[in-house]
Amino acid sequence: MFSKGRLIFVVFFIVVFIIGMIYAYRKDLRSIRQQYSGVHWVFLVLLIFLLILYMMVKCRRSFF
């Protein structure tokens, strides 16, 4: 399956990758807040729209 060297490499790679992603996220945090400030409203509208579609399908199945 996996040798001891491969497992050490995988663990090392995952740790370094996570540290790199945290560093990049913290570096870009200010620009992320400015560019995506209204994204929660888009998510809420999409969620409501999908809920309405779900309810329409459920009502259609119960009446026909």
C-alpha atoms as an extended CHARMM CRD file, in Angstrom:
* protein
*
        64  EXT
         1         1  MET       CA              0.0000000000        0.0000000000        0.0000000000  PROA      1               0.0000000000
         2         2  PHE       CA              1.9070000000        3.0800000000        1.2180000000  PROA      2               0.0000000000
         3         3  SER       CA              5.4660000000        2.9680000000        2.4160000000  PROA      3               0.0000000000
         4         4  LYS       CA              6.6120000000        4.8880000000        5.4710000000  PROA      4               0.0000000000
         5         5  GLY       CA              8.3500000000        7.4730000000        3.2870000000  PROA      5               0.0000000000
         6         6  ARG       CA              5.1920000000        8.1520000000        1.2770000000  PROA      6               0.0000000000
         7         7  LEU       CA              3.1280000000        8.6260000000        4.4300000000  PROA      7               0.0000000000
         8         8  ILE       CA              5.6950000000       11.0890000000        5.8020000000  PROA      8               0.0000000000
         9         9  PHE       CA              5.6270000000       12.9770000000        2.4900000000  PROA      9               0.0000000000
        10        10  VAL       CA              1.8060000000       13.1110000000        2.4780000000  PROA      10              0.0000000000
        11        11  VAL       CA              1.6510000000       14.4290000000        6.0420000000  PROA      11              0.0000000000
        12        12  PHE       CA              4.3900000000       16.9900000000        5.3110000000  PROA      12              0.0000000000
        13        13  PHE       CA              2.6680000000       18.0850000000        2.0920000000  PROA      13              0.0000000000
        14        14  ILE       CA             -0.7330000000       18.5050000000        3.7870000000  PROA      14              0.0000000000
        15        15  VAL       CA              0.7510000000       20.5480000000        6.6460000000  PROA      15              0.0000000000
        16        16  VAL       CA              2.7170000000       22.8360000000        4.3030000000  PROA      16              0.0000000000
        17        17  PHE       CA             -0.2820000000       23.2120000000        1.9720000000  PROA      17              0.0000000000
        18        18  ILE       CA             -2.6110000000       24.2080000000        4.8380000000  PROA      18              0.0000000000
        19        19  ILE       CA             -0.0690000000       26.7030000000        6.1830000000  PROA      19              0.0000000000
        20        20  GLY       CA              0.3140000000       28.1840000000        2.6900000000  PROA      20              0.0000000000
        21        21  MET       CA             -3.4480000000       28.4920000000        2.2370000000  PROA      21              0.0000000000
        22        22  ILE       CA             -3.8420000000       30.2290000000        5.6260000000  PROA      22              0.0000000000
        23        23  TYR       CA             -1.0290000000       32.6400000000        4.7450000000  PROA      23              0.0000000000
        24        24  ALA       CA             -2.5600000000       33.4520000000        1.3440000000  PROA      24              0.0000000000
        25        25  TYR       CA             -6.0300000000       33.9220000000        2.8430000000  PROA      25              0.0000000000
        26        26  ARG       CA             -4.7930000000       36.2880000000        5.5440000000  PROA      26              0.0000000000
        27        27  LYS       CA             -2.8050000000       38.2420000000        2.9580000000  PROA      27              0.0000000000
        28        28  ASP       CA             -5.8850000000       38.7270000000        0.7420000000  PROA      28              0.0000000000
        29        29  LEU       CA             -8.4450000000       39.1940000000        3.5420000000  PROA      29              0.0000000000
        30        30  ARG       CA             -8.8220000000       42.9690000000        3.0910000000  PROA      30              0.0000000000
        31        31  SER       CA             -9.4790000000       42.7310000000       -0.6500000000  PROA      31              0.0000000000
        32        32  ILE       CA            -11.8310000000       39.7710000000       -0.1400000000  PROA      32              0.0000000000
        33        33  ARG       CA            -13.9790000000       41.8360000000        2.2460000000  PROA      33              0.0000000000
        34        34  GLN       CA            -14.1820000000       44.7150000000       -0.2450000000  PROA      34              0.0000000000
        35        35  GLN       CA            -14.9190000000       42.6530000000       -3.3490000000  PROA      35              0.0000000000
        36        36  TYR       CA            -17.4190000000       40.2120000000       -1.8460000000  PROA      36              0.0000000000
        37        37  SER       CA            -19.2340000000       42.4570000000        0.6280000000  PROA      37              0.0000000000
        38        38  GLY       CA            -22.7830000000       41.7340000000       -0.6410000000  PROA      38              0.0000000000
        39        39  VAL       CA            -22.4130000000       38.0410000000       -1.3550000000  PROA      39              0.0000000000
        40        40  HSD       CA            -24.5670000000       36.9510000000        1.5940000000  PROA      40              0.0000000000
        41        41  TRP       CA            -27.6120000000       38.6360000000       -0.0110000000  PROA      41              0.0000000000
        42        42  VAL       CA            -27.0600000000       36.7220000000       -3.2370000000  PROA      42              0.0000000000
        43        43  PHE       CA            -26.8300000000       33.4760000000       -1.2700000000  PROA      43              0.0000000000
        44        44  LEU       CA            -30.0330000000       34.2920000000        0.6200000000  PROA      44              0.0000000000
        45        45  VAL       CA            -31.9560000000       35.0800000000       -2.5810000000  PROA      45              0.0000000000
        46        46  LEU       CA            -30.6970000000       31.8860000000       -4.2190000000  PROA      46              0.0000000000
        47        47  LEU       CA            -31.7180000000       29.8490000000       -1.1740000000  PROA      47              0.0000000000
        48        48  ILE       CA            -35.2160000000       31.3670000000       -1.1800000000  PROA      48              0.0000000000
        49        49  PHE       CA            -35.5490000000       30.7330000000       -4.9160000000  PROA      49              0.0000000000
        50        50  LEU       CA            -34.5620000000       27.0790000000       -4.5240000000  PROA      50              0.0000000000
        51        51  LEU       CA            -36.9750000000       26.7210000000       -1.6060000000  PROA      51              0.0000000000
        52        52  ILE       CA            -39.8100000000       28.1220000000       -3.7530000000  PROA      52              0.0000000000
        53        53  LEU       CA            -38.9770000000       25.6940000000       -6.5610000000  PROA      53              0.0000000000
        54        54  TYR       CA            -38.9170000000       22.8090000000       -4.0780000000  PROA      54              0.0000000000
        55        55  MET       CA            -42.3120000000       23.7960000000       -2.6780000000  PROA      55              0.0000000000
        56        56  MET       CA            -43.7610000000       24.0700000000       -6.2060000000  PROA      56              0.0000000000
        57        57  VAL       CA            -42.6270000000       20.5500000000       -7.0270000000  PROA      57              0.0000000000
        58        58  LYS       CA            -43.9840000000       19.1780000000       -3.7420000000  PROA      58              0.0000000000
        59        59  CYS       CA            -47.3700000000       20.8730000000       -4.2810000000  PROA      59              0.0000000000
        60        60  ARG       CA            -47.5600000000       19.6600000000       -7.8850000000  PROA      60              0.0000000000
        61        61  ARG       CA            -46.9060000000       16.0520000000       -6.8330000000  PROA      61              0.0000000000
        62        62  SER       CA            -49.5200000000       16.1570000000       -4.0960000000  PROA      62              0.0000000000
        63        63  PHE       CA            -52.2990000000       17.5660000000       -6.3400000000  PROA      63              0.0000000000
        64        64  PHE       CA            -51.7260000000       15.3720000000       -9.4090000000  PROA      64              0.0000000000
